[in-house]
Amino acid sequence: MKTTLLTVALALGTAATCAAQIEGSFDRSLTVSGPVDLDVVTDSGGITVTPGSSGSVHVHAILKAQHGWFDSGDVERHIREIERNPPIEQNGNQIRIGYVHSRELLKNISMRLEIQTPSETKLRARADSGGIRVEGIQGPADCHTDSGGIDVRNVGSEVHAAADSGGIHIENVKGATYARVDSGGIEANDIAGSIDAETDSGGIHLSQSSAAPIRAKADSGGVTVRLASNAGYDLSVESESGHISVPEISVHGDISKHHVEGKVRGGGPMVNVRVDSGNVSID
């Protein structure tokens, strides 16, 4: 009996190893002229979008088997089919990547998408499992992942980022920034536009390069905000359980250990911060 169980265990281990070693890839270069409208999705594997040469969108995909101890043959067939017929659609400057004709093709397969695109690109990116990284495009950039972090840098217009589980890091954005996380922290630095950030569990750290409205809400976790230098703001800050630290202000309304309202440098755009549990620091 022990011999039989050992044989089965070895067979399962061998099958799992073989499945894990099944890999594939595809590369495509698409010719474009003018601004690009890019729509990218993947079930698992992650998405990276970086600037490339003008007039061309280059797609590199890495395909890997996941799990699939008992269906490695199907997994390999599906990988080879995706290699032969990459899920890429182009209509002029509108490009869709990752939309397979049947979701069964991606069962137990991760597809990591690495894309180089002209800087004049508008992006929509969706990943069920895996991180999203975007850098150096004009935008807007709209990113969502169910499980995985989001990293967006050097975008020339609005950024919208949402993650069910995973942190969000946004830096050097020349437009409004919207960030939502169920579980994970948010960092948004050097933002030249309004900021709207909210997390259920995790800290929030924000900074602006030019004055605009700021809204931050954290159920569990602190909030720090660095205001644009020499700019005026109106403040409304509340922490149910935690300390509040703000710059010198002219106070109006009620002020207490857990609630402050007032004006910084004569007033300006509204900064509204709400924390259930955690400290608030504004400077």
BELHU-V17038 format. One line per field, one symbol per residue. ss: DSSP state (H for helix, E for strand, - for the rest). phi: phi as a letter, one per 20 degrees, with the letter a starting at -180 (. if undefined). Layout:
ss=???
phi=???
This chain:
ss=-HHHHHHHHHHHHHHHHHHH--EEEEEEEEE----EEEEEEEEE--EEEEE----EEEEEEEEEE------HHHHHHHHHHHHH---EEEE--EEEE-----HHHH--EEEEEEEEE---EEEEEEEEE--EEEE-----EEEEEEE--EEEEEE---EEEEEEE--EEEEEE---EEEEEEE--EEEEEE---EEEEEEE--EEEEE-----EEEEEEE--EEEE------EEEEEEE----EE----EE----E--EEEEEE----EEEEEEEEE--EEE-
phi=.fffffffffffffffffffefcaabcbddeccngdddcccbfbpnccccfcffnbdddcdddcfclmfdcfffffffffffffcgfccccmeecdcneffbfffdfmceceddcdbgffcdcccccfbpfcccbmdfnfcccbcfbqeccccldebfcccbcfbqfcccbldeafcccccfcqecccclddrfcccbbfbqecccbdebfagcccccfcqecccdfffmdebedccbcfbqedccffceecmfcbfdbccrcdlnnrgfddcccfbqecccb
